[in-house]
Amino acid sequence: QRRQFPHGIPECGTDALRMALCSHNVHGDDIRLDVGTALSYRHFCNKIWNAVKFVLAALGPDFVPQAPEEMVPRHPMDRWVLSRLAQVVGECGRRMEALEVHGAIAAVHHFWLRNFCDVYLVGGPGRL
C-alpha cells in the first residue's frame, strides 16, 4: 500500500465512506472498496454541502418555508425539478423495499448532480 499511496490514504469522511460502502451491489461477505470511489463520494458530499449553502444564502435569513400542501410551483423549472424529485423518491422506496441500497444511492446521486445541481440551480438561481 505504500507504493500505491506514498503519502498515505486521503481522508474521505464518514459520510463519504458510508455512501461508498452502500453503493456496492454486494452478493457475499466481502466488499472491494476502492479509495477512488470513497473520494468520489467525498466530492459528492461536498457538492451537497455547497448546494445547500447556496440555496440557503439565496433564500435569505428571513425565509419561512410554506407547508408542503400549500406549495403551488408556478415556474415550469420548479414543476420539473419537483417531478424529478417525486420520481427519485418513488425509485428509492422501491429499491429499499427490494433491499437494493446501491440502487437507491445511485438514484439520489443522479438526481442531485444531474437534475438539481446541473440543471435546476444552474438554470435559474435568480428564482430562489
Rosetta silent file (secondary structure, phi, psi, omega in degrees, C-alpha in Angstrom):
SEQUENCE: QRRQFPHGIPECGTDALRMALCSHNVHGDDIRLDVGTALSYRHFCNKIWNAVKFVLAALGPDFVPQAPEEMVPRHPMDRWVLSRLAQVVGECGRRMEALEVHGAIAAVHHFWLRNFCDVYLVGGPGRL
SCORE:     score description
SCORE:     0.000 S_00000001
   1 L     0.000  -24.872  179.432    0.000    0.000    0.000 S_00000001
   2 L   -67.284  -31.259  177.096    2.917    2.352    0.492 S_00000001
   3 L   -70.946  -40.028 -178.441    3.688    2.134   -3.223 S_00000001
   4 L   -73.729  -35.566 -179.232    0.093    2.849   -4.167 S_00000001
   5 L  -129.466   76.757 -176.061   -0.346    5.651   -1.584 S_00000001
   6 L   -62.975  -24.799 -179.987    3.099    7.076   -0.813 S_00000001
   7 L  -104.289   15.027 -179.017    1.586    9.993    1.124 S_00000001
   8 L    91.777  168.076  178.610   -0.998    7.852    2.900 S_00000001
   9 L   -79.530  128.669 -178.798   -4.650    7.206    2.111 S_00000001
  10 L   -64.724  146.786  177.475   -6.514   10.505    1.657 S_00000001
  11 L   -70.173  141.058 -179.000   -9.188   11.374    4.205 S_00000001
  12 L  -121.680  -27.836 -176.338  -12.722   10.934    2.943 S_00000001
  13 L    93.726  154.748 -175.468  -15.012   11.427    5.919 S_00000001
  14 H   -69.830  -38.021  179.996  -17.544    9.056    7.420 S_00000001
  15 H   -63.945  -43.365  178.541  -20.475   10.112    5.220 S_00000001
  16 H   -64.950  -39.589  178.637  -18.466    9.537    2.049 S_00000001
  17 H   -65.095  -42.353  178.120  -17.232    6.193    3.366 S_00000001
  18 H   -61.677  -44.500  179.784  -20.787    5.116    4.218 S_00000001
  19 H   -64.643  -40.332  178.795  -22.028    6.096    0.774 S_00000001
  20 H   -62.575  -41.952  178.766  -19.139    4.291   -0.904 S_00000001
  21 H   -67.180  -40.922 -179.279  -19.895    1.131    1.071 S_00000001
  22 H   -73.787  -17.758 -177.677  -23.635    1.359    0.371 S_00000001
  23 L   -78.939   -7.205 -179.101  -23.068    1.957   -3.341 S_00000001
  24 L   -88.210  138.876  174.321  -21.793   -1.590   -3.877 S_00000001
  25 L   -88.816   91.569 -171.359  -24.083   -4.361   -5.037 S_00000001
  26 L   -91.282  130.179  177.131  -22.842   -6.933   -2.560 S_00000001
  27 L  -117.710    4.955 -179.490  -23.663  -10.608   -3.010 S_00000001
  28 L  -142.716 -156.275 -178.129  -21.250  -12.018   -0.459 S_00000001
  29 L   -91.532  -15.291 -173.392  -19.435  -11.157    2.712 S_00000001
  30 L  -108.907  145.560  174.026  -16.656   -9.077    1.155 S_00000001
  31 L  -122.386  126.705  175.969  -16.645   -5.586   -0.334 S_00000001
  32 L   -92.566   92.681 -176.653  -13.767   -4.492   -2.526 S_00000001
  33 L   -83.847  123.436  177.301  -13.681   -0.838   -1.575 S_00000001
  34 L   -93.965  131.719  179.274  -11.799    1.375   -3.969 S_00000001
  35 H   -60.844  -34.405  177.935  -10.279    4.522   -2.474 S_00000001
  36 H   -61.151  -36.781  177.654  -11.254    6.353   -5.669 S_00000001
  37 H   -66.512  -43.609  178.099  -14.910    5.537   -5.022 S_00000001
  38 H   -62.775  -40.449  177.167  -14.688    6.895   -1.487 S_00000001
  39 H   -65.029  -37.691  177.791  -13.014   10.057   -2.806 S_00000001
  40 H   -61.615  -42.824  177.635  -15.740   10.422   -5.422 S_00000001
  41 H   -71.865  -25.627  172.693  -18.400   10.310   -2.702 S_00000001
  42 H   -63.057  -43.270  177.239  -16.349   12.789   -0.684 S_00000001
  43 H   -65.272  -37.324  178.032  -16.690   15.199   -3.611 S_00000001
  44 H   -63.912  -45.788  177.883  -20.397   14.383   -3.810 S_00000001
  45 H   -61.367  -37.834  176.556  -20.900   15.165   -0.106 S_00000001
  46 H   -64.916  -38.191  178.337  -19.023   18.429   -0.635 S_00000001
  47 H   -63.919  -40.821  177.312  -21.329   19.209   -3.589 S_00000001
  48 H   -60.867  -47.610 -179.584  -24.366   18.654   -1.335 S_00000001
  49 H   -58.070  -47.762 -178.340  -22.893   20.983    1.290 S_00000001
  50 H   -66.867  -38.486  179.340  -22.152   23.722   -1.250 S_00000001
  51 H   -66.681  -41.446  178.640  -25.552   23.473   -2.931 S_00000001
  52 H   -64.943  -43.196  176.598  -27.374   23.696    0.394 S_00000001
  53 H   -60.193  -42.377  179.382  -25.267   26.722    1.418 S_00000001
  54 H   -61.351  -48.055 -178.840  -26.035   28.354   -1.946 S_00000001
  55 H   -64.277  -45.071  179.962  -29.782   27.783   -1.636 S_00000001
  56 H   -63.326  -38.368  177.456  -29.919   28.979    1.969 S_00000001
  57 H   -66.842  -39.304 -179.727  -27.960   32.117    1.077 S_00000001
  58 H   -68.395  -33.950  179.658  -30.253   32.784   -1.894 S_00000001
  59 H   -73.326  -29.982  177.743  -33.371   32.368    0.264 S_00000001
  60 L    87.745  165.174 -175.121  -32.059   34.800    2.857 S_00000001
  61 L   -71.886  -19.257 -177.030  -32.271   34.879    6.641 S_00000001
  62 L   -94.749    6.186 -177.456  -35.970   35.843    6.719 S_00000001
  63 L   -66.410  131.701  175.316  -37.169   32.871    4.657 S_00000001
  64 L  -123.586  117.074 -177.939  -40.072   30.962    6.182 S_00000001
  65 L   -69.390  147.884  175.472  -40.995   27.736    4.378 S_00000001
  66 L   -85.966  159.853  173.941  -44.603   27.062    3.461 S_00000001
  67 L   -66.118  142.786 -177.451  -46.354   23.864    4.366 S_00000001
  68 H   -54.109  -37.187 -179.240  -45.956   21.310    1.550 S_00000001
  69 H   -70.926  -15.547  177.569  -49.717   21.192    0.930 S_00000001
  70 H   -93.060   -8.811 -177.961  -49.728   24.975    0.373 S_00000001
  71 L   -73.671  127.382  174.445  -46.929   24.885   -2.211 S_00000001
  72 L  -131.010   97.179 -179.374  -48.004   25.658   -5.751 S_00000001
  73 L   -67.759  125.841 -177.404  -44.971   25.829   -8.047 S_00000001
  74 L   -95.437  -35.157 -176.578  -45.610   28.459  -10.706 S_00000001
  75 L   -81.687  139.005  179.572  -42.411   28.313  -12.723 S_00000001
  76 H   -56.780  -35.817  179.023  -42.001   25.397  -15.176 S_00000001
  77 H   -65.767  -36.212  177.574  -38.494   24.668  -13.823 S_00000001
  78 H   -64.819  -44.333  177.992  -39.897   24.345  -10.311 S_00000001
  79 H   -63.634  -39.658 -179.472  -42.536   21.887  -11.524 S_00000001
  80 H   -62.197  -50.058 -176.426  -39.882   19.983  -13.496 S_00000001
  81 H   -66.945  -34.569  177.161  -37.492   19.554  -10.558 S_00000001
  82 H   -68.166  -34.151  176.607  -40.333   18.543   -8.249 S_00000001
  83 H   -67.330  -40.021  176.818  -41.466   15.906  -10.777 S_00000001
  84 H   -64.672  -40.479  177.979  -37.907   14.544  -10.913 S_00000001
  85 H   -62.103  -43.750  178.360  -37.756   14.547   -7.124 S_00000001
  86 H   -60.628  -39.846  178.107  -41.041   12.610   -6.939 S_00000001
  87 H   -62.863  -45.037 -177.274  -39.632   10.050   -9.383 S_00000001
  88 H   -70.362  -33.291  175.985  -36.447    9.550   -7.376 S_00000001
  89 H   -63.709  -43.741  177.506  -38.378    9.271   -4.107 S_00000001
  90 H   -62.806  -43.954  178.969  -40.508    6.540   -5.673 S_00000001
  91 H   -63.607  -41.269  178.648  -37.459    4.757   -7.049 S_00000001
  92 H   -62.402  -41.448  177.992  -35.685    4.951   -3.690 S_00000001
  93 H   -60.899  -45.883  178.996  -38.730    3.465   -1.979 S_00000001
  94 H   -63.320  -43.422 -179.140  -38.874    0.582   -4.453 S_00000001
  95 H   -64.993  -42.064 -179.433  -35.136   -0.028   -4.208 S_00000001
  96 H   -67.630  -39.130  176.353  -35.113   -0.002   -0.420 S_00000001
  97 H   -61.228  -33.796  179.400  -38.080   -2.393   -0.259 S_00000001
  98 L   -86.701    6.436 -178.046  -36.117   -4.728   -2.550 S_00000001
  99 L    58.944   35.423  177.195  -33.033   -4.296   -0.295 S_00000001
 100 L  -106.895   70.589 -177.456  -31.151   -2.672   -3.171 S_00000001
 101 H   -60.228  -37.355  179.984  -29.452    0.100   -1.221 S_00000001
 102 H   -59.925  -36.118  178.258  -26.916    0.569   -4.023 S_00000001
 103 H   -70.353  -37.501  177.076  -29.753    1.416   -6.436 S_00000001
 104 H   -65.649  -42.367  178.025  -31.242    3.970   -4.049 S_00000001
 105 H   -61.167  -44.625 -179.499  -27.821    5.603   -3.618 S_00000001
 106 H   -63.020  -38.960  179.728  -27.375    5.731   -7.396 S_00000001
 107 H   -65.424  -44.618  178.662  -30.810    7.324   -7.872 S_00000001
 108 H   -64.792  -43.964  179.446  -30.136   10.030   -5.276 S_00000001
 109 H   -58.078  -47.866 -179.012  -26.658   10.641   -6.679 S_00000001
 110 H   -64.600  -45.519  179.736  -28.001   11.061  -10.218 S_00000001
 111 H   -59.729  -49.186 -174.500  -30.863   13.346   -9.144 S_00000001
 112 H   -62.994  -46.264 -177.320  -28.675   15.592   -7.036 S_00000001
 113 H   -76.606  -52.512 -169.474  -25.907   16.006   -9.595 S_00000001
 114 H   -83.669  -33.010 -178.342  -27.694   15.833  -12.949 S_00000001
 115 H   -97.922  -56.080 -174.304  -31.107   17.296  -12.161 S_00000001
 116 H   -71.261  -55.188 -175.589  -30.837   19.540   -9.123 S_00000001
 117 H   -77.092  -52.643 -172.965  -27.315   20.977   -9.419 S_00000001
 118 H   -70.416  -31.230 -176.333  -26.558   20.766  -13.149 S_00000001
 119 H  -108.900  -56.577 -172.334  -29.979   21.864  -14.427 S_00000001
 120 H   -68.267  -52.527 -178.988  -32.103   23.444  -11.710 S_00000001
 121 H   -68.424  -40.244 -179.805  -29.533   25.508   -9.831 S_00000001
 122 H   -72.074  -34.026 -175.224  -27.571   26.468  -12.943 S_00000001
 123 H   -75.302  -14.277 -178.319  -30.720   27.136  -14.963 S_00000001
 124 L  -175.276   58.443 -179.254  -32.220   29.744  -12.725 S_00000001
 125 H   -66.620  -17.514  178.652  -30.675   30.677   -9.402 S_00000001
 126 H   -67.632  -19.317 -179.302  -32.375   34.089   -9.594 S_00000001
 127 H   -76.278  -22.489 -179.593  -35.721   32.441   -8.909 S_00000001
 128 L   -67.939    0.000    0.000  -34.648   31.331   -5.460 S_00000001
